[in-house]
Amino acid sequence: MTTAIELNPDLDVAALAEHFQRHGRLQIPRLLKPESAEMLLKAFAENTQWHVAYNEGKNAVESPLNEVQRLPEAQRQRFYNAINQRAGTQFQYCFVQYYISENYLRGDNTGHPLHAAQEFLNSEPFLQLMQQITGVAQITYTDALASIYGPGHFLTDHDDTHATRNRVAAYVLSLTKNWNRNWGGHLVFFDDKGNITDGFLPSFNTLNMFAVPQSHAVQHVAPYARGGRSSITGWLHR
């Protein structure tokens, strides 16, 4: 990927900052120039190194997607059933990912088409935009992973606090076209009674961001969903 990813020059930064600092969350439609958003979507289609991401208690696990797909049907069902059983009583997630930042910083897969996102998300224009919107001038780093939530995938309620990382806000750069709201996959927010107070539909070229900590989840994607919820997601760090 040789062309730089560029922000939409028509963003009303003052209005975005006012909304975020009042509500603690924000959607920014048309974040990127159209050709930049299309470039990232093409990078998703070209990536072949996907992993099934899930957790076993506090341990994050990645299993190569092609290996999971090659399992005998009964064994593959046991694999997913174990994840779903844990989700009934504890924090749990299951989706497909390519960890952009980890591969980029290790120097793996040099020139990978998704690695341009790491460079863009840590460029001066993007970091400056995030500093202006959040009102936090100390934001200096953004990490990123590419994710696809297909049928049966989910991320249960949590608030993104971390023991050792100073997260200012979380973001989801949504790169999903033609998503049907009945398919699930919404980014939802909860009040202290468990009621959903807000929900963001998967869409294309939209940045969803919210201050950390906030109770939120990605709703279960329905088995009848025709496609995947594609996004680049991560955190803004001091």
N, C-alpha and C positions, 0 to 999 in steps of 0.2 A: 504494500500500500504506500504509494509515493505522495499522494496529495494530502495536504494538511487538513485536519478536521477544524472547522471554523464555526464559531458562534453566529447565531442570527444577530445581525447588527441592529435590528429594530426592537430589541427587548427594552421594556420600560423598567429599568433597574430600580428606580425610586419606588414605583408602585409595588414591585415584587418584594422589595425589602420591607416596606410598610406592612404588607400582608403577612410575611413570614414572621416578623417580630411581634405582630399582634396575635397570630394564631398558632405559631410554632410548627406549622406545616404549610406546604405550598405545592401547586402544580404549575409548571412552566411549559405550556404548549410551544411547539416550534422552537425548541432550544437551539437547534443547529440549523445551518443552511441546509436546504433540502438535499443537495448532492452529498453532504457530509453524512446525513442520516442514512441515505441509501448505501453509502460506502460501508458503514458499520453493519448494516443488515446483510450486505453481500459477504462481509467477513464472517458473520455467523454461519452462513450457508457453506462457506469454504472450510470451516474448521472441522477437523476429523478427530480431535483429541478430547472428546467429552468424557467426563467421569460422573458416575452416580454419586452425589454428595448426600450424606446422611450422618446421623450421630448415634453413638452408643453411650448413653449417659452424657458425661462431659467431654467425651472423646469425639472429635470430628474425624470422619472416615471418608475416603474417596475410593471407589472401585471403578476401574475402567469400564465404560459403557459397553464396549464390544465384548468384553469378557462376561458381563452380566447377561447380555443378550444371547450368548452362546451356551449358557447353562441349560440343562434339561428342564423342561417345563415345570416339573414337580419341584425341583430344587430352586428355580427362579421364583416360584410362588412362595416357597418357604422363606426366601430372602425378603421379599416384600411384606409378607405376613408378619414377620418379626418386627419390622419397622412400624407397621400399622398397629400392632399390639402395644408397643411402647408409647405410641402417640395417644393412646387412651388414658394414660395416667401421668405423663411427664412431657417436658419440652421435647419436641421432635421435629425434624425436617427431612424432606426427601425431594430432590430435584436433580437436574443434570447441570454440570458446570465445567467451565474452563477457567482456572484461577490465573487471570491475566497478570496481576502484580507479582505473584510468586514466580511464575515462569520468566517474566521480564527481568526481575531483579537478580535471578540466578544466572541469567544469560542463556537460558534454554530457548530453543525454537526462534532463534534470531530471525527477524524479518516476518514473523507471523503476522497475518493481516489484522488480528485483534490487538496487537501490541501498540498500535497507533493510539488506541484509547487511553492507555497508561500515560503516554506522552501528553496527549491533549488534556487529560484530567489533572495533570500536574504542571500545565503551562501557566504562564503569568496571566493570560486573559481569563482562563477559567477560575484559577485560585482567587484572582481579584474580584470576579463576579461573586463567588461564594462568600468572600469576606464582606462585600458590600451588602449582600442579601441577609446574612446572618448577623452582621454587626460585630463579628469577631475577627479582628485584624490578625490574630495569631495563627489562623489556619495556614499550614505550610505543606500539607501532604494529603493526597487522596489515594486510597487503594481501590482496586477494581477486580471484579470477577464477572465473567459472562455466564448467564444462567438461562436455562429453558425449563419451564414448568409445563410438563405434558399431563395427560390424563392420569389421575391418581396422585399427583405431586402436591405438596403443601409445605407450610411453615407455620408452626403453632405459636401461640401467644408468648411474647417476650418483649423486653424493653431496650435491648442493645447496649446495656451497661457492660463495661469490661474492666477487669481488675487492674490491668496494666496499661491500657491504651486510653488516651485522652480524646474521646470522640466528641466532636461538637455537634455533628448532624449526620444522618444517614441519607443516602440518595438512591434513587432507582431511575436510570435512564431507560425508559420504556421504548422498545423497538418492535412492537407488535402491531401488525396490520390486521384489520378486519376481524377484531375479536368480538365475539357475541357475549353480552353481559350475562347470559344464562350459563355460560361455561365455567363461571367461577374465576379464581385467580386474582381477585381484587386484593389490593393492599388496603387493609382495614385497620381502624384505630378504635380502642375501647376506653370507656370510662371506668371508674372504680367499681361499678356494679356489673361490669361485663357487657354493657350495651355498646353496640357499634355506633360511634359518633360521626364517623366519616369513612368514605371508601373511594379509592381511586381505581378506575377501570384500566386494564392494560390497553395501551394505545401506542401510536407511533410518533417518535421524535418528541417525546414529552419527558421532562425531568420532574419526578416527584421527590421532594425532600422534606425532612422533618427533624426537629431538634431531638437530641438524645438526652435523657431517656424518655420514651413514650411507649405505652403498651400497644403492640400492633401484631399483625399476622398476615400471611398470604393465604387466602382461602383455598380450600381443596379444589383442584381442577376436576371438573366432572368427567366421568368416563366417556361421555359422548362428545367431548370437546374435539373439534376438528382442527388440530394444530397445536402449537405450543406458545406459551407466554415468554417471549424473549426479552431480555433486559441486561444491562450492565449495571451492577450495583456495588456499593461499598460505603465508606465513611469518610468524612472530612475530619482530619486530625489536627490538633494543636501540635 
